[in-house]
Amino acid sequence: MTRRPKLAVWKFSSCDGCQLQLLDLEDDLLALADAVQVAVFLEATRATAPGPYDLSLVEGSITTAADAARIRTIRRQSRVLVAIGACATAGGIQALKNLADAAEWVRAVYPRPEHIATLATSTAIADHVPVDLELRGCPVDRHQLLEVVSALLAGRRPALPRTAVCTECKRAGHPCVTVAAGTPCLGPVTQAGCGALCPRVGRGCYGCFGPKETPNLPALTAQYAALGRTSAEITLALRLYNADAAPFREEARRHDPPHQG
C-alpha cells in the first residue's frame, strides 16, 4: 500500500482566515483528504500524528519567543514548508506594532504587563526559517491554495500569478477606478490573485495580496498625490495588511514626517 503524504497545518499569530479557506474547499477538501494524511490541523480535528511531514502549511506571524522556537522545530520536521497569507508572508496587520514602542503599548493596555510575553515585532515566517513557497493574500485564495497543495504533492511547480491586480481588471473588463472615478488604487503594485475583488465593485485595491514583483511605488504614490492625497494618507494606504512587506514599508517611510522617519 502506497503511503499517503503527511500534511500539517500550523497556526501562529493570525485570525485563522487562511486555514478557513482550506476548509472552504468543500468537495475538493474531501478529495484532498483522500490523497493525503492530515497529520496536524487543529482547526479541523484534535487528532494529530507525529512528523516528519511532507508538507507544512503555516499561517500567522512570529510575535513571541516561543513562536520563534516552535517554527524552527516545524521547519526541521517538514520536507516542504509553505507560508500562507499576509501574516505569514509579511507580518500581517499586526506588524503595525513594528512602528511603535511595543513595551509602552503593553503597559498601557494590560493591568499586569509582566504577564505578557511578546516580541517587539511581528515578522514573517521567512524571517526565521527557510520557506519553500509563499502564498499571498488576506486571506489566501482557496483555489490558489488547492493549486499549491496539488502541485507540491505532484512534484510540479504551482501555477501562480505574478502580475498586478490591473491585469485581472483588464481581463474581466472592469473599468479602471482611478481613470474613471479618480479613486486611488494599489492595483498597479499589488500581486494578482484576488480576482480584482475591490475594483470590480468600484473600490480601489487595498493591497491584500502584497507587492508584486518589481513594483514602481514612487510612480504610484506620485499619482496618489496628484489625486490630492496627503503624505499621511499615502502612508495609511501602504500600512495595512502588508505593512511590513519591504516595498510597502520603504515607500511608506519615504512619506513619513521627518520626526517619524
Helices and strands as residue ranges (DSSP letters): E 6-11, H 17-23, H 27-35, E 37-41, E 53-59, H 65-77, E 78-84, H 85-90, G 93-99, H 102-109, G 113-115, G 125-127, E 133-135, H 142-154, H 165-172, H 177-181, G 187-189, G 199-201, H 217-226, H 231-238, H 246-254
